[in-house]
Amino acid sequence: MRRYIGFIALTALICVVASQALVRGQDKVERWDKKSGSVIVAGKIVEENAGGVRVKTQGLGKEETIPSNEIIRMTYADFPIGVSTALTRMSADETARNYVALLKGYEGVQAMPELKTAGPTARRYIDYRVATLRAATAEGDEQTKAAVKALSDFIAANPESWEYPHAARQLGRLQADTGDYPGAVKTFEALEKAPGVPAEFKDEAAAALIDVAFQSDDLKLGKQRVERVMADAKASAGLKERAAMYQLGLAAAEPGADVTARSRRSRTPSPRRPTRRSRPWGTTCSGTSTWPRTRSGTPCGRTCGWTWCTTRTGASSSRP
């Protein structure tokens, strides 16, 4: 009888230890969820590419595909304990979006010797966070140039990663905001044509190319890009709505435009707009559209001016 009880106790202990090891050994993907803001998908990542990640979930073991535009954060199972502990300590800063503190924390993680024992995708993720956080916190020409280089190097080294479209979008915005219009065009054109990238990124790239044309005072090119979008049967409704707003702005700017058209200037995009330093996705705006919006939630380009942000209600789907 005692042997039997001892055997049961030992079996239970083994099960508890095994289950704890299994939980710690799970990859975790924090993804955007329009109901709750975000959800955690736990399991084993079986594939990663520019389109997103495929996870074999725990329990029934079914596979779930998470598009890259819905990925907020990652926790890889092969992070060493020291790295996992350091990342956990940054949870409050993640919630508060304290990018200065996060940059310091991720740079510390990047310098940890034990990080070298993690897999290549886990190390790549840390490099991605450091590069995007440096871009988000850059002040002055020197830091901005270093941020542009860091993002460019990351993109060149990881063109097929799920992080690629996030990093490319941030790089293109930073280039445009610093007046490097040829660089921005190159970045956004590559993003727009990249295979497997979710449509949301491609639409944003197409809209950004129109913005860049007007920022660089190339009204002819801007008009051509607007017309191309309007003539594209495959263009999304959101992208066509944005292009239609530009058409109104262009019409109002034409010599001889009627009073009605001119009155629209205060509520439609102007061919020229002031620039601003690139910010992380969703940090200053609110609203439900995937297009640029103001702090009050009204479409940018109206009386309140422009922002680069794109947001979703409750939480952003991409952070540095």
TORMILUM-129493 format. One line per 5 residues: number of its first residue (from 1); their letters; for each residue x, y, z negated of C-alpha. Coordinates in Angstrom, 2 decimals, always signed. Layout:
<sites>
NUM> A> X Y Z; ...
</sites>
This chain:
<sites>
1> MRRYI> +0.00 +0.00 +0.00; +2.80 +2.41 -0.93; +4.59 +1.57 +2.31; +1.42 +2.28 +4.23; +0.91 +5.66 +2.51
6> GFIAL> +4.56 +6.54 +3.03; +4.31 +5.66 +6.72; +1.25 +7.92 +7.13; +2.98 +10.80 +5.34; +6.10 +10.42 +7.50
11> TALIC> +3.99 +10.31 +10.67; +2.12 +13.46 +9.64; +5.40 +15.27 +8.93; +6.80 +14.29 +12.31; +3.63 +15.56 +14.01
16> VVASQ> +3.83 +18.92 +12.22; +7.49 +19.42 +13.12; +6.85 +18.37 +16.71; +3.89 +20.71 +17.06; +5.91 +23.64 +15.68
21> ALVRG> +8.73 +22.88 +18.08; +6.20 +22.70 +20.92; +4.77 +26.13 +20.04; +8.24 +27.65 +19.90; +9.08 +25.96 +23.18
26> QDKVE> +6.27 +27.64 +25.13; +6.78 +30.34 +27.72; +4.35 +33.18 +27.04; +2.99 +35.63 +29.60; +1.10 +38.69 +28.43
31> RWDKK> -1.27 +39.53 +31.26; -3.78 +42.30 +31.92; -7.38 +41.46 +31.05; -10.11 +43.99 +31.81; -12.25 +42.85 +28.86
36> SGSVI> -9.73 +42.77 +26.02; -6.87 +44.76 +27.53; -4.42 +41.85 +27.48; -4.29 +38.11 +26.84; -1.46 +35.66 +26.22
41> VAGKI> -1.06 +32.70 +28.55; +1.18 +30.05 +26.98; +2.68 +27.03 +28.65; +5.59 +26.21 +30.94; +6.44 +28.49 +33.85
46> VEENA> +6.84 +26.25 +36.88; +7.33 +28.91 +39.56; +8.23 +32.60 +39.86; +8.24 +34.82 +42.91; +7.42 +38.37 +43.97
51> GGVRV> +3.74 +37.48 +43.94; +3.73 +36.45 +40.28; +4.23 +33.36 +38.14; +2.59 +29.94 +37.96; +2.15 +28.53 +34.47
56> KTQGL> +1.26 +25.00 +33.43; -0.81 +25.80 +30.38; -0.71 +23.90 +27.11; -3.55 +21.53 +26.21; -5.15 +20.23 +29.39
61> GKEET> -2.07 +21.15 +31.37; -3.89 +22.93 +34.18; -1.92 +25.45 +36.22; -2.71 +29.15 +36.19; -1.33 +31.70 +38.64
66> IPSNE> -0.75 +35.20 +37.27; -0.20 +37.93 +39.92; +2.81 +40.12 +39.28; +0.64 +43.25 +39.07; -1.13 +41.72 +36.03
71> IIRMT> +2.04 +40.83 +34.10; +2.71 +43.12 +31.14; +5.44 +41.27 +29.20; +7.18 +37.91 +29.09; +8.57 +35.70 +26.34
76> YADFP> +10.72 +32.87 +27.66; +10.97 +29.61 +25.76; +14.73 +29.44 +26.20; +15.40 +32.73 +24.44; +17.81 +31.96 +21.57
81> IGVST> +16.38 +32.45 +18.07; +18.34 +35.67 +17.55; +16.96 +37.14 +20.78; +13.39 +36.09 +19.99; +13.68 +37.63 +16.51
86> ALTRM> +15.00 +40.91 +17.92; +12.19 +41.08 +20.48; +9.58 +40.38 +17.81; +10.91 +43.28 +15.74; +10.21 +45.59 +18.69
91> SADET> +6.49 +44.76 +18.76; +5.48 +47.99 +17.03; +7.52 +50.06 +19.47; +5.95 +48.16 +22.38; +2.48 +49.01 +21.07
96> ARNYV> +3.44 +52.65 +20.46; +5.27 +52.83 +23.82; +8.30 +54.27 +22.08; +10.55 +53.96 +25.10; +13.62 +55.51 +23.49
101> ALLKG> +13.55 +52.98 +20.66; +12.76 +50.16 +23.06; +15.72 +51.05 +25.27; +18.04 +50.93 +22.27; +16.56 +47.58 +21.23
106> YEGVQ> +16.80 +45.96 +24.66; +20.34 +47.23 +25.18; +21.18 +45.56 +21.88; +19.60 +42.30 +23.07; +21.43 +42.55 +26.38
111> AMPEL> +24.73 +42.76 +24.48; +24.04 +39.68 +22.32; +26.54 +36.88 +23.06; +23.84 +34.23 +22.54; +21.80 +35.66 +25.42
116> KTAGP> +24.29 +34.00 +27.76; +22.88 +30.62 +26.70; +19.41 +31.53 +28.00; +18.29 +30.63 +31.51; +18.74 +32.98 +34.49
121> TARRY> +15.09 +34.10 +34.55; +15.19 +35.01 +30.85; +18.41 +37.01 +31.30; +16.95 +38.67 +34.40; +13.93 +39.81 +32.40
126> IDYRV> +16.14 +41.54 +29.82; +18.08 +43.25 +32.63; +14.77 +44.37 +34.13; +13.54 +45.89 +30.87; +16.81 +47.75 +30.35
131> ATLRA> +16.82 +49.13 +33.92; +13.20 +50.32 +33.82; +13.51 +51.78 +30.34; +16.60 +53.74 +31.37; +14.61 +55.15 +34.28
136> ATAEG> +11.71 +56.05 +32.00; +13.89 +57.89 +29.50; +16.43 +59.47 +31.86; +17.13 +63.16 +31.21; +19.38 +65.25 +33.41
141> DEQTK> +21.13 +64.50 +36.69; +23.71 +62.08 +35.30; +21.22 +59.80 +33.55; +18.81 +59.96 +36.48; +21.50 +58.95 +38.96
146> AAVKA> +22.51 +56.08 +36.68; +18.85 +55.01 +36.40; +18.41 +55.04 +40.18; +21.54 +52.93 +40.59; +20.43 +50.46 +37.91
151> LSDFI> +17.02 +49.96 +39.54; +18.58 +49.73 +43.01; +21.06 +47.10 +41.83; +18.33 +45.09 +40.13; +16.13 +45.13 +43.23
156> AANPE> +19.01 +44.15 +45.50; +19.89 +41.21 +43.24; +16.29 +40.03 +42.64; +14.12 +40.70 +45.71; +12.01 +37.59 +45.18
161> SWEYP> +11.35 +37.98 +41.46; +7.99 +38.94 +39.93; +9.74 +42.03 +38.55; +10.69 +43.25 +42.04; +7.49 +45.16 +42.90
166> HAARQ> +7.38 +46.81 +39.47; +11.00 +47.95 +39.74; +10.60 +49.05 +43.38; +7.55 +51.14 +42.57; +9.38 +52.89 +39.74
171> LGRLQ> +12.49 +53.43 +41.87; +10.49 +54.94 +44.74; +8.75 +57.37 +42.41; +12.01 +58.39 +40.78; +13.63 +58.94 +44.19
176> ADTGD> +10.69 +61.06 +45.38; +10.64 +63.11 +42.19; +14.34 +63.90 +42.52; +14.03 +64.91 +46.18; +15.62 +61.80 +47.68
181> YPGAV> +12.85 +61.43 +50.26; +14.76 +59.13 +52.66; +15.54 +56.82 +49.74; +11.92 +56.86 +48.60; +10.68 +56.06 +52.11
186> KTFEA> +13.10 +53.15 +52.38; +12.00 +51.78 +48.99; +8.26 +52.12 +49.62; +8.45 +50.77 +53.16; +10.26 +47.68 +51.89
191> LEKAP> +7.65 +47.24 +49.15; +4.79 +47.66 +51.62; +6.25 +44.96 +53.89; +7.51 +42.57 +51.20; +6.01 +39.08 +51.64
196> GVPAE> +3.85 +37.72 +48.87; +3.57 +40.99 +46.92; +0.02 +41.62 +45.59; -2.15 +44.00 +47.61; -2.26 +46.55 +44.78
201> FKDEA> +1.47 +47.23 +45.12; +1.21 +47.43 +48.92; -1.65 +49.91 +48.71; +0.28 +52.06 +46.27; +3.30 +51.97 +48.57
206> AAALI> +1.19 +53.03 +51.56; -0.30 +55.92 +49.57; +3.13 +56.90 +48.25; +4.50 +57.10 +51.80; +1.80 +59.66 +52.59
211> DVAFQ> +2.71 +61.59 +49.45; +6.40 +61.58 +50.33; +5.71 +62.88 +53.83; +3.84 +65.86 +52.40; +6.41 +66.39 +49.63
216> SDDLK> +9.13 +66.62 +52.26; +7.02 +69.11 +54.27; +6.62 +66.67 +57.16; +2.93 +67.37 +57.74; +2.94 +65.69 +61.14
221> LGKQR> +4.20 +62.42 +59.70; +1.78 +62.69 +56.78; -1.13 +63.14 +59.17; +0.03 +60.16 +61.26; +0.19 +57.95 +58.17
226> VERVM> -3.27 +59.06 +57.07; -4.69 +58.28 +60.52; -2.95 +54.90 +60.52; -4.60 +53.97 +57.24; -8.04 +55.12 +58.41
231> ADAKA> -7.69 +53.07 +61.61; -6.53 +49.92 +59.81; -9.45 +47.50 +59.50; -7.56 +45.57 +56.81; -6.89 +48.59 +54.58
236> SAGLK> -8.61 +48.41 +51.20; -11.55 +50.64 +50.33; -9.50 +52.38 +47.65; -6.67 +53.19 +50.07; -9.10 +54.51 +52.68
241> ERAAM> -10.78 +56.66 +50.05; -7.42 +58.18 +49.20; -6.66 +58.77 +52.90; -10.07 +60.38 +53.40; -9.28 +62.86 +50.62
246> YQLGL> -6.08 +63.76 +52.44; -8.05 +64.29 +55.65; -10.22 +66.85 +53.88; -7.13 +68.62 +52.58; -5.58 +68.68 +56.04
251> AAAEP> -8.79 +69.96 +57.58; -8.97 +72.78 +55.03; -5.40 +73.76 +55.87; -6.08 +74.04 +59.61; -6.22 +77.58 +61.07
256> GADVT> -9.81 +78.61 +61.61; -11.24 +76.12 +59.12; -14.76 +77.12 +58.01; -15.56 +78.43 +54.56; -16.97 +75.08 +53.44
261> ARSRR> -13.76 +73.30 +54.36; -11.64 +75.94 +52.66; -13.68 +75.67 +49.48; -12.63 +72.05 +49.21; -9.01 +73.02 +48.60
266> SRTPS> -9.52 +73.04 +44.87; -10.73 +69.46 +44.81; -8.78 +67.69 +47.56; -5.08 +66.85 +47.90; -2.87 +69.65 +49.14
271> PRRPT> -0.21 +68.78 +51.72; +2.35 +70.02 +49.21; +2.50 +69.25 +45.52; +4.91 +69.81 +42.66; +7.00 +66.87 +41.59
276> RRSRP> +7.40 +65.43 +38.13; +9.80 +62.99 +36.52; +8.76 +59.40 +37.07; +6.97 +57.93 +34.06; +6.13 +54.33 +33.19
281> WGTTC> +2.89 +53.08 +34.65; -0.10 +54.19 +32.62; +1.71 +56.29 +30.00; -0.02 +59.65 +30.35; -3.30 +59.03 +32.11
286> SGTST> -6.69 +57.50 +31.53; -9.36 +56.28 +33.89; -10.50 +53.27 +35.86; -9.04 +53.85 +39.31; -5.82 +52.29 +40.54
291> WPRTR> -4.99 +55.62 +42.17; -3.33 +58.68 +40.64; -5.54 +60.32 +38.06; -5.20 +63.14 +35.58; -5.29 +62.98 +31.78
296> SGTPC> -9.01 +63.73 +31.91; -9.65 +60.92 +34.36; -10.49 +63.08 +37.39; -8.76 +62.38 +40.71; -5.39 +64.05 +41.06
301> GRTCG> -5.05 +66.82 +43.58; -7.98 +68.73 +42.17; -7.75 +71.83 +40.01; -5.60 +70.14 +37.37; -2.67 +69.25 +39.64
306> WTWCT> -0.87 +66.00 +40.37; +0.50 +63.06 +38.46; +2.17 +59.89 +39.63; +0.47 +57.62 +37.08; -1.98 +54.89 +37.96
311> TRTGA> -4.05 +53.43 +35.17; -6.66 +50.96 +34.08; -8.99 +51.43 +31.16; -7.52 +50.35 +27.83; -4.02 +49.27 +28.84
316> SSSRP> -1.61 +49.41 +31.71; -0.67 +46.35 +33.69; +2.93 +47.30 +33.97; +5.37 +48.75 +31.51; +9.12 +49.29 +31.70
</sites>
